């Protein structure tokens, strides 16, 4: 037997054994494909649910943020109005006091 015949024998046996292993592995390959397909579907479903939940939360937070901005603007506007009114009252009081002081000074002379 020559070296080439020996190699052919080894490769022939390897080919036969490879074919047998492929046949034996086929059901496991199919199960793996099915599992991967099911897992992919579950991941997609879960991710869509999570996306929807996240979108709702973001929308709620955005609404609350807008409400907070509106409330702050309203409070600031009221504070400005109050400050202007108080400044006006103070100016009138100063003018009145100055007028009274002027009258008092004139009355003394």
C-alpha positions as semicolon CSV with decimal commas, in nm:
position;residue;x (nm);y (nm);z (nm)
1;X;0,000;0,000;0,000
2;X;0,138;0,331;-0,094
3;X;0,131;0,655;0,097
4;X;-0,138;0,796;-0,138
5;X;-0,361;0,497;-0,075
6;X;-0,321;0,553;0,298
7;X;-0,418;0,920;0,264
8;X;-0,718;0,832;0,049
9;X;-0,827;0,581;0,310
10;X;-0,800;0,837;0,590
11;X;-0,986;1,104;0,395
12;X;-1,250;0,853;0,289
13;X;-1,311;0,755;0,651
14;X;-1,312;1,120;0,755
15;X;-1,567;1,198;0,486
16;X;-1,791;0,911;0,597
17;X;-1,762;1,008;0,961
18;X;-1,828;1,374;0,874
19;X;-2,144;1,275;0,686
20;X;-2,261;1,064;0,979
21;X;-2,195;1,347;1,223
22;X;-2,379;1,592;0,997
23;X;-2,682;1,362;0,989
24;X;-2,674;1,317;1,365
25;X;-2,635;1,691;1,420
26;X;-2,919;1,790;1,185
27;X;-3,198;1,765;1,449
28;X;-2,991;1,977;1,688
29;X;-2,929;2,233;1,417
30;X;-3,304;2,254;1,351
31;X;-3,377;2,288;1,724
32;X;-3,117;2,563;1,748
33;X;-3,272;2,746;1,452
34;X;-3,618;2,719;1,609
35;X;-3,490;2,838;1,945
36;X;-3,310;3,133;1,785
37;X;-3,620;3,225;1,588
38;X;-3,841;3,211;1,898
39;X;-3,588;3,407;2,101
40;X;-3,567;3,671;1,829
41;X;-3,945;3,706;1,823
42;X;-3,956;3,742;2,203
43;X;-3,677;4,000;2,199
44;X;-3,858;4,198;1,932
45;X;-4,186;4,187;2,124
46;X;-4,019;4,284;2,452
47;X;-3,821;4,564;2,293
48;X;-4,137;4,704;2,134
49;X;-4,312;4,697;2,472
50;X;-4,016;4,865;2,640
51;X;-3,998;5,124;2,362
52;X;-4,367;5,202;2,408
53;X;-4,326;5,233;2,785
54;X;-4,020;5,455;2,747
55;X;-4,201;5,673;2,494
56;X;-4,494;5,718;2,737
57;X;-4,258;5,807;3,023
58;X;-4,074;6,059;2,809
59;X;-4,404;6,212;2,701
60;X;-4,519;6,236;3,065
61;X;-4,190;6,395;3,169
62;X;-4,209;6,641;2,881
63;X;-4,562;6,739;2,982
64;X;-4,458;6,784;3,345
65;X;-4,159;6,993;3,236
66;X;-4,382;7,217;3,025
67;X;-4,624;7,255;3,317
68;X;-4,335;7,348;3,547
69;X;-4,210;7,609;3,299
70;X;-4,560;7,756;3,267
71;X;-4,602;7,768;3,646
72;X;-4,262;7,935;3,686
73;X;-4,346;8,192;3,422
74;X;-4,679;8,266;3,591
75;X;-4,514;8,301;3,931
76;X;-4,244;8,527;3,789
77;X;-4,504;8,745;3,618
78;X;-4,702;8,775;3,941
79;X;-4,384;8,863;4,131
80;X;-4,298;9,135;3,878
81;X;-4,652;9,276;3,900
82;X;-4,636;9,275;4,281
83;X;-4,295;9,442;4,277
84;X;-4,417;9,710;4,038
85;X;-4,725;9,776;4,252
86;X;-4,513;9,795;4,568
87;X;-4,268;10,031;4,396
88;X;-4,559;10,251;4,287
89;X;-4,699;10,255;4,642
90;X;-4,357;10,337;4,781
91;X;-4,312;10,620;4,531
92;X;-4,650;10,765;4,628
93;X;-4,563;10,741;4,995
94;X;-4,232;10,917;4,937
95;X;-4,402;11,192;4,738
96;X;-4,668;11,231;5,004
97;X;-4,408;11,244;5,282
98;X;-4,205;11,496;5,086
99;X;-4,515;11,708;5,033
100;X;-4,602;11,692;5,403
101;X;-4,247;11,786;5,498
102;X;-4,253;12,077;5,254
103;X;-4,585;12,196;5,399
104;X;-4,445;12,164;5,753
105;X;-4,140;12,367;5,659
106;X;-4,358;12,642;5,502
107;X;-4,586;12,651;5,803
108;X;-4,294;12,722;6,032
109;X;-4,199;13,037;5,835
